[in-house]
């Protein structure tokens, strides 16, 4: 059975100008021969991702969403830059092929990369794909170990010394996401003020470690081998990557991690099969990270709480676009319920 991630017909309003796109790609990427066919990968809530087929070749094109965007989001050049630097040293990174800011092509910056064909896990496992409990645990271990491998790369050696500002990273993130949440808040959204106040008052001392952090590392941003679904062969969606505190990256990852014993309202926000029998718990993942990295992690509450708040901020920014009719994507209507559930989860940490 084929579990490879599938593309679909392009959503209304997100079509590309095929003749202009085809001409530009063929002029700038060698070896493209045949008619160009464009489809869309339907998942994901931020940048738009298209499958480009030219003859036997398959490429992936990434561009910002249509309509008004958050000021600092959707930076195509930033994403292309980190792919260029990481691809030679991190085998899971797709190979970038082309980047342009020429508005005559698409009206926005975009880039093209190789396609890594494989399995991507969404909310539930594809029908017919089953992991025994011991396999589910092994997959979780592999997921964490690839994140550890990313964190161990010497970013200065590969030319990314100026890619981020690790000094003051935690405070900058708390301040920045607080401002972004307030700016994106709609009348039906919670205010998150107690959570933002707690984060300001409970910031840990600045970490002595800084590294490349993905900032959106989770099951549906990794590609699994079709031949061996326990093997990770790709890591996608690098738009939020930077240089920063590795525990902030882990906290952001675990904000997505809904486990089997979580409350019903939190279960409703689950986006990946992290509750399958045998899957590791958040506490187990933190302990494994500490043991393999050698870091002393005595209190992970701040990082997890920030991860929940940051995820709520991302969801609220996207929901803002739907609320103000800047997008017709009906998936975005449900994000307000995720924002409310994330606030409840964060408040439990604050109250504890």
TALIN-V397117 format. One record per residue. N is the residue number from 1. RES is the residue in three letters. D_CENTER is the distance of its C-alpha to the mean C-alpha in whole Angstrom. Layout:
N:RES:D_CENTER ; N:RES:D_CENTER
//
This chain:
1:UNK:27 ; 2:UNK:24 ; 3:UNK:21 ; 4:UNK:19 ; 5:UNK:16 ; 6:UNK:18 ; 7:UNK:18 ; 8:UNK:21 ; 9:UNK:23 ; 10:UNK:21 ; 11:UNK:21 ; 12:UNK:24 ; 13:UNK:23 ; 14:UNK:21 ; 15:UNK:23 ; 16:UNK:23 ; 17:UNK:27 ; 18:UNK:27 ; 19:UNK:31 ; 20:UNK:29 ; 21:UNK:26 ; 22:UNK:28 ; 23:UNK:31 ; 24:UNK:28 ; 25:UNK:26 ; 26:UNK:30 ; 27:UNK:31 ; 28:UNK:28 ; 29:UNK:27 ; 30:UNK:30 ; 31:UNK:31 ; 32:UNK:30 ; 33:UNK:32 ; 34:UNK:33 ; 35:UNK:32 ; 36:UNK:28 ; 37:UNK:26 ; 38:UNK:23 ; 39:UNK:21 ; 40:UNK:18 ; 41:UNK:15 ; 42:UNK:15 ; 43:UNK:12 ; 44:UNK:9 ; 45:UNK:9 ; 46:UNK:9 ; 47:UNK:10 ; 48:UNK:13 ; 49:UNK:13 ; 50:UNK:16 ; 51:UNK:18 ; 52:UNK:21 ; 53:UNK:24 ; 54:UNK:27 ; 55:UNK:30 ; 56:UNK:29 ; 57:UNK:26 ; 58:UNK:22 ; 59:UNK:20 ; 60:UNK:16 ; 61:UNK:16 ; 62:UNK:14 ; 63:UNK:15 ; 64:UNK:14 ; 65:UNK:15 ; 66:UNK:19 ; 67:UNK:21 ; 68:UNK:20 ; 69:UNK:17 ; 70:UNK:16 ; 71:UNK:18 ; 72:UNK:16 ; 73:UNK:12 ; 74:UNK:12 ; 75:UNK:14 ; 76:UNK:14 ; 77:UNK:17 ; 78:UNK:14 ; 79:UNK:12 ; 80:UNK:15 ; 81:UNK:17 ; 82:UNK:14 ; 83:UNK:14 ; 84:UNK:18 ; 85:UNK:18 ; 86:UNK:16 ; 87:UNK:18 ; 88:UNK:21 ; 89:UNK:20 ; 90:UNK:17 ; 91:UNK:18 ; 92:UNK:15 ; 93:UNK:14 ; 94:UNK:15 ; 95:UNK:18 ; 96:UNK:18 ; 97:UNK:21 ; 98:UNK:21 ; 99:UNK:20 ; 100:UNK:22 ; 101:UNK:23 ; 102:UNK:26 ; 103:UNK:26 ; 104:UNK:29 ; 105:UNK:26 ; 106:UNK:24 ; 107:UNK:24 ; 108:UNK:21 ; 109:UNK:19 ; 110:UNK:18 ; 111:UNK:17 ; 112:UNK:18 ; 113:UNK:17 ; 114:UNK:18 ; 115:UNK:17 ; 116:UNK:16 ; 117:UNK:18 ; 118:UNK:17 ; 119:UNK:16 ; 120:UNK:13 ; 121:UNK:13 ; 122:UNK:13 ; 123:UNK:15 ; 124:UNK:18 ; 125:UNK:19 ; 126:UNK:20 ; 127:UNK:24 ; 128:UNK:26 ; 129:UNK:23 ; 130:UNK:24 ; 131:UNK:23 ; 132:UNK:26 ; 133:UNK:26 ; 134:UNK:26 ; 135:UNK:24 ; 136:UNK:21 ; 137:UNK:22 ; 138:UNK:22 ; 139:UNK:18 ; 140:UNK:17 ; 141:UNK:19 ; 142:UNK:17 ; 143:UNK:14 ; 144:UNK:15 ; 145:UNK:17 ; 146:UNK:15 ; 147:UNK:13 ; 148:UNK:16 ; 149:UNK:17 ; 150:UNK:14 ; 151:UNK:16 ; 152:UNK:19 ; 153:UNK:19 ; 154:UNK:22 ; 155:UNK:20 ; 156:UNK:23 ; 157:UNK:25 ; 158:UNK:22 ; 159:UNK:23 ; 160:UNK:20 ; 161:UNK:22 ; 162:UNK:22 ; 163:UNK:18 ; 164:UNK:18 ; 165:UNK:20 ; 166:UNK:20 ; 167:UNK:23 ; 168:UNK:23 ; 169:UNK:19 ; 170:UNK:19 ; 171:UNK:21 ; 172:UNK:20 ; 173:UNK:16 ; 174:UNK:19 ; 175:UNK:21 ; 176:UNK:18 ; 177:UNK:16 ; 178:UNK:20 ; 179:UNK:21 ; 180:UNK:18 ; 181:UNK:18 ; 182:UNK:22 ; 183:UNK:22 ; 184:UNK:20 ; 185:UNK:22 ; 186:UNK:23 ; 187:UNK:27 ; 188:UNK:25 ; 189:UNK:23 ; 190:UNK:24 ; 191:UNK:24 ; 192:UNK:22 ; 193:UNK:25 ; 194:UNK:26 ; 195:UNK:23 ; 196:UNK:22 ; 197:UNK:26 ; 198:UNK:25 ; 199:UNK:22 ; 200:UNK:25 ; 201:UNK:27 ; 202:UNK:26 ; 203:UNK:24 ; 204:UNK:24 ; 205:UNK:26 ; 206:UNK:24 ; 207:UNK:23 ; 208:UNK:25 ; 209:UNK:22 ; 210:UNK:19 ; 211:UNK:17 ; 212:UNK:14 ; 213:UNK:11 ; 214:UNK:7 ; 215:UNK:6 ; 216:UNK:3 ; 217:UNK:5 ; 218:UNK:7 ; 219:UNK:9 ; 220:UNK:8 ; 221:UNK:6 ; 222:UNK:9 ; 223:UNK:13 ; 224:UNK:16 ; 225:UNK:19 ; 226:UNK:21 ; 227:UNK:24 ; 228:UNK:23 ; 229:UNK:20 ; 230:UNK:20 ; 231:UNK:19 ; 232:UNK:16 ; 233:UNK:16 ; 234:UNK:13 ; 235:UNK:9 ; 236:UNK:8 ; 237:UNK:5 ; 238:UNK:7 ; 239:UNK:8 ; 240:UNK:7 ; 241:UNK:9 ; 242:UNK:12 ; 243:UNK:15 ; 244:UNK:16 ; 245:UNK:17 ; 246:UNK:15 ; 247:UNK:16 ; 248:UNK:14 ; 249:UNK:11 ; 250:UNK:12 ; 251:UNK:13 ; 252:UNK:10 ; 253:UNK:9 ; 254:UNK:12 ; 255:UNK:12 ; 256:UNK:10 ; 257:UNK:13 ; 258:UNK:16 ; 259:UNK:19 ; 260:UNK:22 ; 261:UNK:24 ; 262:UNK:22 ; 263:UNK:24 ; 264:UNK:24 ; 265:UNK:22 ; 266:UNK:19 ; 267:UNK:20 ; 268:UNK:19 ; 269:UNK:16 ; 270:UNK:15 ; 271:UNK:12 ; 272:UNK:12 ; 273:UNK:16 ; 274:UNK:16 ; 275:UNK:19 ; 276:UNK:21 ; 277:UNK:24 ; 278:UNK:24 ; 279:UNK:20 ; 280:UNK:20 ; 281:UNK:20 ; 282:UNK:18 ; 283:UNK:21 ; 284:UNK:22 ; 285:UNK:18 ; 286:UNK:19 ; 287:UNK:23 ; 288:UNK:22 ; 289:UNK:19 ; 290:UNK:22 ; 291:UNK:25 ; 292:UNK:23 ; 293:UNK:22 ; 294:UNK:26 ; 295:UNK:24 ; 296:UNK:26 ; 297:UNK:24 ; 298:UNK:26 ; 299:UNK:25 ; 300:UNK:21 ; 301:UNK:21 ; 302:UNK:20 ; 303:UNK:17 ; 304:UNK:16 ; 305:UNK:18 ; 306:UNK:16 ; 307:UNK:12 ; 308:UNK:14 ; 309:UNK:15 ; 310:UNK:12 ; 311:UNK:10 ; 312:UNK:14 ; 313:UNK:14 ; 314:UNK:10 ; 315:UNK:12 ; 316:UNK:15 ; 317:UNK:15 ; 318:UNK:14 ; 319:UNK:17 ; 320:UNK:19 ; 321:UNK:19 ; 322:UNK:20 ; 323:UNK:22 ; 324:UNK:24 ; 325:UNK:24 ; 326:UNK:22 ; 327:UNK:20 ; 328:UNK:22 ; 329:UNK:19 ; 330:UNK:20 ; 331:UNK:17 ; 332:UNK:16 ; 333:UNK:20 ; 334:UNK:19 ; 335:UNK:16 ; 336:UNK:19 ; 337:UNK:20 ; 338:UNK:16 ; 339:UNK:17 ; 340:UNK:20 ; 341:UNK:19 ; 342:UNK:17 ; 343:UNK:20 ; 344:UNK:22 ; 345:UNK:20 ; 346:UNK:20 ; 347:UNK:24 ; 348:UNK:25 ; 349:UNK:24 ; 350:UNK:25 ; 351:UNK:29 ; 352:UNK:29
//
